[in-house]
Amino acid sequence: MAERNIERPLLLIIGLLLIAFVVVPTLDASEAIHTISFVNDVVPVLTKAGCNAGVCHAKAGGGQNGFQLSLLGFEPQEDYEHLVLEGRGRRLFPADPDRSLLLMKAVGRVPHGGGIRIDEDSESYALLSEWIKQGTPYGGEAEPELVSIAVEPTRGLMQPHSEQQLKSVAHYSDGTTRDITDLALYECNDDAMAEVTSKGLVTAADIPGKVAVMLRYQGKVAVFNAAIPLGAAVDSMPPSKNFVDELVFANLEELGIPPSPVCDDATFLRRVSLDIGGRLPTDTEAREFLASTELDKRDQVIEALLRSPDYADYFANKWTTLLKNRRDDASDITSNFAFHSWIRDSLLANKPYDQLVRELLAATGTVIANPPVAWYKRVKEPKEQIEDVAQLFLGVRMQCAQCHHHPFERWSQDDYYGLSAFFSQVGRKPTDTRGEDLIFHKRGVAGAKNVKTGLTVVPVALGDSVGEIPPDEDPRLRLADWMSGDANPFFAKALVNRYWKHFFKRGLIEPEDDIRDTNPPTNPELLAALEQHFRDSGFDLKELVRVIVSSHAYQLSASPNAHNMADRQNYSRFYPKRLQAEVLLDAFDRLCGSTTSFANLPVGTRAVALPDNSYNKSSPFLRVFGRPDNASVCECERVQSASLAQSLHLLNAGDVKAKLATSNGRAERLAKDEKPASEKISDLYIAAFAREPRSDELQTSLDYLAEERVAADGTPVDKARAARENFQDLIWALTNTKEFLFNH
């Protein structure tokens, strides 16, 4: 055992002696000037070859086969020690560099799980070989540091199927530059729009719009932005109602994408009622709106919806989902209801967004006295608190920076723990209510320990300082001040981008909570204008909704023209979106004249007004159609894609059949009504689509209602029963159409 214990140190000593006495003396003064740097020369080669990628030797849990590197080379000192001082000297062989295991595996001379990573006749191979020959130097203190990287050109107009060669340049602290085109890593943000090679050659596809290519080199990033025009003639545009139209239509004109026309009144009414109130328009609302000749009737509808409790219900449902208002135990019911009511009341009163967030982040006391305290019940650890706050309110995903430098951003571990330090003084005390804590500020010096360095990091905002915080001041108040401050580049931008996606299906930045320099917006001028308008309005959420939905850009038809079918990001037409589970259940109930009962809630409570996730268990409809379980701040938790289970549920599920046949429901009322069948069909189409039926739809419906129904034995069915079942079938057919299942 003793021999084995000293074997590794002896081999290391021998290896180091060989390096010191065999290799280094052969270098004269002129050669030392050109000594290869591990940090500036070797790490970029390993990164380009993929050696320090997360799926290779930077894999969490110890790398691959005992050889570990830091992710993308963010910790070069550690990488140097793993490479040079471990492996019993087998990885590097200065006496004969070509026999080093590092090179033999990289070129495939010995078996390698990662395959061939570099060519033997490449510059990368020659550099690594020379570095080993020089004695594997790390680099001196006088060595220049990488300051930034740049791409040439930074912007471009690329015709479909054209090519653009990028040039990447590194800038160092001593003023020197270096061409890193072959060493930089390239990644396109939309592979369907453009492709980029490992050498930086960009090839545009035939989908018009804006596309970006990210360049990454030693923790620095740069972005090339390209516009791919369709080039069609844009003869006319809808008139602009506000700055949203001006900037959307200017972008379409630049790209040569003619927009679809403004939608008709029925489509607009149904669309805006679903998007603001989470409901179908009532029969009365639809008929009055269609009959109105007032020029501002669309603006009137918008104002009525914003004043309605439906708006508060619908957006409270959105926010309580994102803020994880979960019920995991019966004791949660008090906090769940209180928190939901606080959000709803705040939205109904149009509380400024910055104030709402401030009350949430700095909440103290008990949930009864101060309902936003409930957030701290669900999100208990500082780690979870800062990750949720950053992603939800700043649009920044910080999870990666907990363990290593963010691969696509500038955020380091110190940035992560600096943000976490704002929550380091949140104290808890049990109360007399089971499961409820008193939240308070623990006085003292705020700080969070960086688990990697062991150092304590004081509260620091992302890329900014909030100054020294006295021990008696709650750091969360400083965080709230910084978030709503004029210098904050994230807070307002994250919210307007999130709301833009709510109404347009796609964010100006996508995903909506991944805002970074390497993920640029498709219309940066529009995003900046929305952000400024939101700030100038005093963070007025209703005003933001108003300016978006009153624009003609929002009111465009969903039907494509001859040119904009391929457009997916420039809003040349309205992008149809599936109704959310809660909205669809409410729409189904309204059309059928039925209700869905929920425990501990008044009869007639809408699904969009449910306070937490617990009602999913008792509602097969909500589960099948993807109502989230409130476990994540990511909107991606909500399932919006179609599935076979959904189709089967609409076809023959027991709860669907029960709603169609509900006592005194719409089908039964229509069957008993004495008015002409054509008027009854009109009522159905108004209720489902806020429009009158087309002539072909009317005739098909009349023919079906006139058919005689017979039982299984061939005998005629009672007329009253036949009429009721015919209307049930007709309602069922309408609910299975895409026009009903989508907001369009």
BADO-340179 format. One record per residue (C-alpha): chain; x, y, z. Coordinates in steps of 0.001 Angstrom, whole numbers, plus 500000, padded with zeros to 6 digits. Layout:
N
chaine X Y Z
A X Y Z
...
! end
This chain:
744
chaine X Y Z
A 500000 500000 500000
A 502860 502407 500851
A 504493 501840 497462
A 501276 502634 495650
A 500853 505805 497736
A 504214 507252 496617
A 504035 506014 493015
A 501979 508955 491686
A 504065 511741 493323
A 507286 510124 492089
A 505993 510018 488524
A 504941 513656 488743
A 508357 514676 490070
A 510121 512756 487306
A 507879 514361 484704
A 508513 517832 486034
A 512266 517199 486169
A 512218 516114 482534
A 510364 519298 481629
A 512765 521466 483634
A 516107 519929 482624
A 515460 518451 479193
A 513168 520874 477456
A 513438 524300 478991
A 517240 524747 478609
A 516918 524270 474857
A 514963 527570 474595
A 517081 530665 474106
A 515949 534224 474834
A 514560 534859 471361
A 512482 531676 471451
A 511090 532529 474918
A 509429 535590 473454
A 507302 533288 471340
A 506464 530871 474098
A 503038 529370 473554
A 500511 530364 476213
A 498237 527762 477724
A 495519 530360 478358
A 495672 532310 475111
A 496695 529554 472709
A 496024 526042 474007
A 492619 526504 475688
A 491032 527939 472492
A 492194 524865 470566
A 490708 522503 473154
A 487470 524487 473104
A 487222 524473 469324
A 487829 520714 469285
A 485011 520224 471798
A 487226 518700 474473
A 485813 520961 477205
A 482200 520709 476110
A 479570 519557 478574
A 479139 516206 476810
A 482865 515490 476820
A 485569 516142 479428
A 483621 519015 481025
A 480778 516643 481818
A 479342 517106 485303
A 480449 514425 487697
A 484123 514087 486818
A 484560 514513 483081
A 485204 511418 480976
A 487348 508425 481960
A 489102 510286 484764
A 490079 513324 482693
A 488199 516482 483613
A 488229 519986 482127
A 486250 523084 483042
A 483301 523942 480870
A 484472 525833 477772
A 487793 526598 479463
A 486470 529090 482001
A 488896 527782 484661
A 492252 527532 482824
A 494344 527092 485985
A 492381 523988 486937
A 492554 522694 483370
A 496315 523133 483350
A 496694 521095 486532
A 494410 518319 485257
A 496230 518131 481966
A 499853 518541 483043
A 500022 517138 486568
A 497551 514241 486436
A 497424 510979 484527
A 500857 509767 485723
A 502585 511804 483044
A 500934 509845 480233
A 498894 512737 478826
A 501913 514849 477865
A 505402 513619 476835
A 507771 516565 476295
A 510629 514328 475133
A 508500 513179 472184
A 505357 515351 471925
A 503764 513241 469181
A 503584 510305 471598
A 501568 512347 474115
A 498231 510735 474877
A 496547 514121 474355
A 497595 514178 470700
A 497333 510472 469954
A 493697 510391 471106
A 492827 513659 469415
A 493962 512386 465995
A 492718 508825 466488
A 496042 506978 466737
A 494684 505297 469860
A 491014 504563 470643
A 489106 507639 471775
A 485450 507745 472803
A 485111 511218 471340
A 486491 510176 467952
A 488928 512229 465895
A 488865 515827 467089
A 491706 517444 465103
A 493672 516595 461965
A 497326 515610 462248
A 498362 518104 459575
A 496377 521007 461053
A 497652 524193 462702
A 495953 523120 465919
A 497966 519902 466056
A 501195 521780 465337
A 500451 524298 468090
A 499717 521629 470706
A 502824 519684 469717
A 505024 522775 469962
A 503485 523682 473328
A 504353 520259 474710
A 507829 520527 473191
A 508343 523889 474908
A 507662 522295 478271
A 503931 523050 478587
A 504292 526671 479763
A 501257 528230 481431
A 501983 531896 480768
A 503494 534755 482692
A 502020 537687 484585
A 502991 540036 481749
A 500940 538039 479300
A 498155 540153 477721
A 494579 539346 478678
A 491692 538954 476290
A 489485 542046 476531
A 486844 541500 473865
A 486108 539899 470533
A 484518 541427 467473
A 482968 540114 464300
A 483263 541640 460867
A 480772 542548 459557
A 478420 543077 462512
A 475297 543394 460348
A 474379 542350 456862
A 471635 542051 454283
A 471692 538511 452903
A 469640 537439 449946
A 468091 533957 450170
A 470692 531213 449596
A 473562 533731 449627
A 476749 533336 451681
A 478651 535618 454040
A 482102 534846 455417
A 482596 536193 458928
A 485906 537340 460343
A 486476 537088 464083
A 489050 539255 465838
A 490293 539082 469439
A 491373 542270 471213
A 493951 542047 474031
A 494890 544298 476936
A 498184 545347 475332
A 496380 546723 472280
A 497191 543801 470011
A 494648 541897 467943
A 494479 538374 466619
A 492474 536728 463864
A 490490 533973 465581
A 488154 533090 462710
A 489230 529450 462743
A 489194 529156 466542
A 485919 530851 467456
A 482762 528815 467981
A 479729 529731 465867
A 476062 529091 466528
A 472965 530285 464674
A 469869 531208 466682
A 467546 529753 464031
A 468914 526899 461936
A 465869 526996 459679
A 466782 530527 458578
A 470546 530186 458219
A 473410 527777 458740
A 476974 528538 459798
A 480078 526375 459408
A 482851 525889 461959
A 484897 528393 459920
A 482265 531141 460087
A 480681 530829 456659
A 476994 531780 456908
A 474466 530516 454353
A 471000 532045 454323
A 467902 529926 453720
A 464734 531188 452046
A 462740 532160 455168
A 462554 535959 455426
A 463319 537784 458659
A 466139 538526 461088
A 468685 535909 462088
A 471735 536079 464346
A 474983 534142 464549
A 476700 534003 467934
A 480494 533877 468168
A 482074 532563 471352
A 485750 532634 472278
A 487252 532219 475763
A 484205 533527 477592
A 483673 536480 475257
A 480843 536734 472761
A 479960 538740 469678
A 476943 538640 467387
A 476443 538963 463644
A 472935 540085 462716
A 471540 539504 459253
A 468314 540466 457550
A 467012 538043 454940
A 464525 539912 452749
A 461670 538361 450844
A 461881 541256 448431
A 458234 541367 447417
A 456653 544674 446520
A 454875 546265 449476
A 452363 548458 447710
A 450270 549420 450692
A 450193 549099 454457
A 447317 549368 456905
A 447209 552832 458492
A 449334 553201 461627
A 447456 553802 464882
A 450526 554111 467107
A 454285 553537 467289
A 453772 549757 467333
A 452354 549895 463812
A 455036 552275 462602
A 457860 549992 463705
A 456235 546683 462700
A 455315 547967 459250
A 458718 549644 458741
A 460381 546300 459403
A 458032 544547 456950
A 458774 547157 454323
A 462524 546708 454812
A 462173 542945 454394
A 459702 543177 451519
A 456925 541226 453264
A 453411 542504 452510
A 451150 542204 455578
A 447717 540616 455594
A 444779 543021 455819
A 443161 544042 459087
A 440757 541362 460318
A 436970 541714 460317
A 434961 542811 463360
A 433878 539327 464433
A 437449 538010 464401
A 438709 541015 466332
A 436032 540774 469014
A 436624 537089 469637
A 440418 537520 469546
A 440616 540429 471963
A 438036 538948 474357
A 440077 535756 474607
A 443412 537571 474930
A 442352 540126 477550
A 439481 538456 479381
A 440248 534796 478763
A 436695 534218 477544
A 434443 534184 474514
A 432340 537300 473953
A 428742 536919 475091
A 425957 536597 472511
A 424746 540098 473376
A 428230 541611 473131
A 428769 540027 469735
A 425468 541133 468219
A 425760 544681 469550
A 429348 545003 468357
A 428601 543670 464877
A 425632 546019 464554
A 427509 549099 465784
A 428668 551701 463247
A 430781 553738 465677
A 434291 554360 464349
A 435982 553736 467708
A 434016 550645 468671
A 437152 548480 468808
A 438800 550865 471260
A 435613 550843 473332
A 435712 547056 473570
A 439348 547171 474677
A 438545 549646 477449
A 435547 547632 478625
A 437636 544470 478838
A 440434 546200 480743
A 437921 547475 483298
A 436271 544074 483687
A 436974 541504 486413
A 437610 539050 483568
A 440903 540816 482835
A 441971 540519 486469
A 440933 536853 486622
A 442776 535912 483449
A 446057 537674 484166
A 445985 536643 487828
A 445850 533089 486518
A 448931 533832 484419
A 450937 535388 487240
A 450010 532964 490020
A 451064 530131 487735
A 454463 531722 487104
A 454862 532564 490794
A 454316 528902 491747
A 451108 529233 493724
A 450980 525510 494470
A 448952 523462 496914
A 450901 520456 498101
A 449111 520126 501429
A 445745 521026 502911
A 447480 523666 505021
A 448401 525561 501854
A 444834 526595 501104
A 444941 529785 503169
A 448117 531106 501575
A 447003 529980 498078
A 443718 531862 498249
A 445264 534936 499877
A 448095 535163 497357
A 445768 534719 494373
A 443414 537394 495710
A 446303 539808 496215
A 447498 539347 492629
A 443969 539648 491244
A 443126 542752 493261
A 446429 544363 492275
A 445713 543803 488595
A 442130 544988 488869
A 443315 548191 490573
A 446078 548501 487970
A 448825 548640 490570
A 452099 549725 488880
A 454188 546730 487952
A 457292 547932 489784
A 455255 548383 492968
A 453739 544919 492647
A 457195 543342 492272
A 458568 545405 495147
A 455775 544261 497471
A 456474 540674 496463
A 460268 540673 496843
A 460384 542652 500109
A 457382 540962 501739
A 457506 540536 505520
A 455007 539412 508131
A 452376 536689 507886
A 450332 535634 504909
A 447106 536813 506551
A 448423 540317 507148
A 450548 540523 504000
A 449585 537965 501300
A 452717 538344 499083
A 454578 536593 501914
A 453088 533411 500431
A 455740 533503 497710
A 458415 532816 500309
A 456478 529798 501482
A 456812 528179 498076
A 460257 529527 497148
A 462302 528950 500279
A 465981 528746 499344
A 468019 531814 498253
A 469236 529765 495286
A 465692 529208 494069
A 464707 532772 494907
A 467385 534427 492790
A 466965 532024 489888
A 463207 532612 489799
A 463533 536384 490196
A 466169 536628 487482
A 464258 534495 484995
A 460788 535879 485695
A 461435 539581 486280
A 464711 540131 484418
A 464514 537569 481632
A 467935 536217 482622
A 468597 532524 483172
A 471185 532313 485947
A 471064 528586 486672
A 474271 527834 484753
A 476291 530444 486655
A 475875 528623 489958
A 478560 526119 488988
A 480514 527827 486208
A 480634 530869 483990
A 477455 531197 481916
A 478321 529697 478492
A 476294 532236 476492
A 476566 535306 478699
A 478948 537355 480803
A 477593 536161 484152
A 480061 534473 486496
A 479673 532608 489769
A 480298 535832 491665
A 477386 537407 489774
A 475202 534469 490794
A 476085 534628 494470
A 476060 538435 494455
A 472421 538288 493416
A 471740 535522 495927
A 473135 537720 498708
A 470083 540003 498461
A 468056 537167 500006
A 470631 536086 502598
A 468865 537878 505449
A 465359 536500 504981
A 464360 535044 508342
A 461525 532667 509242
A 459642 531914 512435
A 456819 529387 512869
A 453373 530812 513592
A 450312 529365 515295
A 448927 528458 511851
A 450161 525070 510674
A 452474 525352 507706
A 452714 529153 507842
A 455854 531122 508764
A 456473 534692 509770
A 458891 536257 507271
A 461227 538950 508610
A 464519 540714 507905
A 467449 539382 509915
A 469745 542283 510667
A 473405 541870 509857
A 475879 542097 507011
A 474372 540597 503874
A 476426 538137 501892
A 476426 534748 500178
A 479240 532228 500105
A 480614 531265 496704
A 480778 527483 497102
A 483637 527220 494614
A 485977 529901 495943
A 484795 529843 499556
A 484649 533638 499574
A 481648 535646 500772
A 480096 537831 498094
A 478175 540986 499062
A 474902 541891 497301
A 475653 543002 493738
A 473119 543553 490968
A 473721 542120 487512
A 476448 544238 485965
A 475823 547042 488453
A 476479 548078 492043
A 473838 549011 494574
A 476332 550493 497025
A 477101 549427 500571
A 474040 548196 502446
A 473876 548990 506199
A 473190 546016 508506
A 469781 547400 509502
A 468549 547819 505908
A 466755 545012 504086
A 468863 544230 500981
A 465739 543227 499076
A 464656 546883 499030
A 467895 547801 497268
A 467245 545036 494769
A 463731 546331 494111
A 465073 549880 493676
A 467654 548690 491183
A 465174 546590 489242
A 462863 549528 488523
A 465667 552056 488055
A 466337 553785 484756
A 469734 552112 484415
A 468299 548586 484596
A 468405 547084 481087
A 466301 544015 481936
A 463239 544748 484068
A 460950 546628 481679
A 462281 544776 478658
A 461480 541372 480170
A 457892 542360 480944
A 457030 543948 477596
A 458562 541006 475771
A 456527 538568 477898
A 453304 540459 477235
A 454080 540792 473530
A 454313 537012 473353
A 451013 536672 475206
A 449243 538598 472463
A 451301 537642 469395
A 452236 534025 470275
A 455925 534789 469696
A 458134 537126 471694
A 460338 539753 470116
A 463011 537757 471938
A 462371 534038 471982
A 462265 532308 474434
A 460650 535191 476259
A 462730 534717 479426
A 466165 534352 477812
A 467295 537931 477229
A 470987 538208 476365
A 473272 539862 473849
A 473631 536584 471993
A 469862 536231 471575
A 468893 539527 469916
A 465313 540673 469252
A 463833 540346 465780
A 462775 543995 465922
A 465115 545805 468355
A 463625 549225 467628
A 460136 548016 468535
A 461318 546338 471738
A 463146 549498 472798
A 460089 551656 472059
A 457784 549366 474048
A 460228 549329 476940
A 460454 553129 476993
A 456692 553533 476693
A 456221 551160 479638
A 458661 553162 481746
A 457144 556495 480753
A 453673 555232 481696
A 454846 554491 485241
A 454920 550717 484607
A 451214 550746 483747
A 450239 547198 482750
A 446839 548156 481349
A 448398 550864 479203
A 450849 548322 477822
A 447982 545984 476912
A 446071 548919 475438
A 448887 550081 473161
A 449503 546534 471906
A 445934 545436 471151
A 444800 548777 469729
A 447500 548554 467046
A 446626 547363 463575
A 449614 545018 463825
A 447685 543062 466460
A 444479 543283 464442
A 445863 541800 461208
A 444109 538806 459726
A 445500 535354 460429
A 444971 534391 456784
A 448261 534593 454860
A 448614 536303 451510
A 450690 535126 448568
A 453934 536297 450217
A 453834 536020 454016
A 453062 532354 454564
A 456681 531614 455550
A 456961 534558 457925
A 457290 533354 461507
A 458794 536299 463362
A 457876 539623 461752
A 454140 539748 462536
A 452985 540248 458961
A 449850 538355 459986
A 448300 537144 463205
A 449735 533800 464326
A 446868 531538 465526
A 447375 530005 468947
A 445599 527182 470749
A 443296 528115 473597
A 444774 527427 477014
A 443225 524588 479005
A 441319 526882 481382
A 440092 529156 478583
A 438976 526199 476483
A 437063 524643 479388
A 435280 527939 480038
A 434530 528348 476329
A 433131 524826 476195
A 430923 525527 479215
A 429664 528784 477738
A 428773 527197 474410
A 427101 524196 476041
A 425380 526226 478751
A 426985 524036 481393
A 429126 524673 484469
A 432131 522984 486024
A 432130 522667 489800
A 435341 523183 491786
A 435805 522383 495472
A 435699 525281 497951
A 434656 527719 495234
A 431268 529257 494394
A 429148 527641 491702
A 429923 529182 488334
A 433572 529972 489101
A 435465 530061 485838
A 438472 527832 485277
A 440664 530882 484627
A 439798 532106 488137
A 441143 529010 489916
A 443642 530080 492594
A 446120 527211 492393
A 447106 523934 490744
A 445155 521573 493009
A 442058 521611 490789
A 443929 519832 488015
A 443545 516551 489905
A 439758 516675 489835
A 439464 517863 486222
A 440473 515436 483475
A 439848 518227 480965
A 442437 520547 482544
A 445009 517764 482801
A 444602 516561 479228
A 444799 520065 477770
A 447964 520936 479653
A 447152 523215 482575
A 450507 523610 484349
A 451216 522352 487844
A 452761 525681 488932
A 456151 524087 489473
A 458226 526421 487309
A 458608 530091 486413
A 458960 529056 482777
A 455892 529512 480595
A 457034 526383 478786
A 455471 524323 481595
A 452101 525002 480008
A 451404 522468 477236
A 450113 524235 474135
A 450674 521506 471574
A 447963 519207 470250
A 447874 515551 471223
A 445924 512401 470478
A 444643 512393 474066
A 443062 515802 473503
A 441322 514674 470322
A 440004 511539 472004
A 438817 513563 474993
A 436747 515863 472792
A 435409 512877 470865
A 434062 510712 473642
A 435079 511725 477178
A 432393 511415 479812
A 432664 514999 481038
A 432304 516314 477470
A 429181 514235 476878
A 427735 515397 480202
A 428229 519048 479293
A 426550 518614 475924
A 423548 516919 477566
A 423378 519142 480656
A 419887 519826 481950
A 418547 523128 480622
A 421758 523542 478644
A 422011 525266 475292
A 421080 522161 473286
A 417927 521584 475329
A 416921 525254 475203
A 417379 525425 471438
A 415394 522211 470950
A 412454 523693 472879
A 412659 527128 471241
A 409945 527789 468680
A 411901 530201 466495
A 413117 529112 463035
A 416014 526677 462829
A 418102 529204 460881
A 417939 531642 463801
A 418950 528920 466241
A 421952 528083 464079
A 422801 531776 463947
A 422735 531855 467751
A 425166 528945 467877
A 427663 530545 465510
A 427462 533849 467341
A 428166 532060 470621
A 431060 530003 469244
A 432695 532379 466772
A 431077 535817 467296
A 429903 535723 463685
A 426977 534664 461552
A 427220 531331 459712
A 428190 531347 456057
A 425584 530161 453594
A 427211 526741 453182
A 427510 526309 456957
A 423887 527307 457442
A 422657 524863 454805
A 424725 521975 456159
A 423400 522623 459662
A 419785 522887 458452
A 420087 519618 456528
A 421447 517848 459596
A 418750 519170 461927
A 416075 518051 459436
A 417309 514460 459320
A 415073 511938 461049
A 416746 510110 463904
A 416109 506390 464371
A 416961 504089 467229
A 419164 501023 466935
A 416136 498889 466114
A 415121 501230 463284
A 412171 502864 465054
A 411903 506684 464905
A 413204 508584 467918
A 410852 510865 469819
A 410895 514311 468143
A 411781 516213 471315
A 414640 513849 472051
A 415753 513895 468416
A 415818 517697 468348
A 417819 517798 471592
A 420354 515233 470367
A 420661 516953 466986
A 421621 520214 468676
A 424016 518366 470944
A 425710 516933 467860
A 425847 520317 466197
A 427413 521944 469263
A 429856 519051 469542
A 430850 519476 465884
A 431537 523183 466386
A 433730 522561 469447
A 435908 520186 467433
A 436706 522737 464725
A 440043 524540 464595
A 438135 527799 464542
A 436847 527025 468032
A 440028 525481 469447
A 442254 528347 468317
A 442415 532059 468856
A 442885 533374 465337
! end
